[in-house]
Amino acid sequence: MEQIIVDEDEKKRLQEKDAKEFREVEKALEEEIREKYNPDDIFKNRNRVIPEGTQTSEEARMTVVQEEKWYQKIFNLIKNLFHRNK
């Protein structure tokens, strides 16, 4: 590490400047954390933006797709085999 020779007044001034910059950075970080984790706004989703055209209707979201049961698949397979032979 380099050592620079400065007088006591300059050293004190540099230390105060560093301490002031550190306090400013620390204060900004605390403010950012306070905004991010504020208990009053914790459940608000500020980052989420939904374009108007992409909103889905209630009916589209509630649609349930029923898959064919395993025994129905086997039954239909056997049924199709008999229909092909005709």
N, C-alpha and C positions, 0 to 999 in steps of 0.2 A: 504494500500500500504506500502510496506517495505521501510524503509529509511536506506540507507547505508551511513556511514560516510566516506568521502574521502576528501583529501586535494584539494585546489583550482587548482593546476596544473593537477591533475588527472581528476578533474571535467571538466576542459577546454579541455583536450585531448579527453575525452569521448564524449563531445559535438561536437567537430570537427569531430570525427570519425563517429558519428551518422549523422551529416550534410553531410559528404562526401558520406556515404552509401545512404542517401536519394536522393542526387543529381544523383548518378549513377542509381538508380532505376527509378527515374523520367526521366532521359535522355534515358534509355532503353525503357521506356513506350512511350515517345514521338517519338522515332525512329520507334517503332512498328506501332504506329498510322500513322506516315508519310508514311510508306511502304504500309499500308493497304488502306489508303484513298488518295493516291497520285493522283492529278488531271490528270497527264499524263498517268497513268496506270489504271485509274478507270474502263475502259471498257474491260480490259484484264482479262480473267478468268484463273487465275493461278492454282486454285485448281481442275479444272475439267480435268480428265483424261479419255479418251475414249479408251477402248481396241479395237484392230483392228477388231476382229471377231464380235463385236456387232454393228458396223456401218450399218445403213440401207441404202438401195439404194434409189435413188430419186423416182422411181416408187412406191415402197412400202409405202413411206411416203405420196404420193399424192393420194392414193387410197381412193375413197369416197364410202361408203356403203349406198345404198338407201334402206330405210325401206319401207315395204308395207304400203300403205295409209290405213286409217281406213275403208273407204268404200270398198276398195279392199278386206280387211279381211272379212268383212260381206258378200260380194258377193261370195267369195271363200268358206266360211262356208256354205252358202245356197246351192251352187253348189255341194259341197261334200255330203250334206245331201241327195240330189236327186240321186247322183251316188251310194250311199250305198244301197238304197232301190231296186235297179235293181238286 
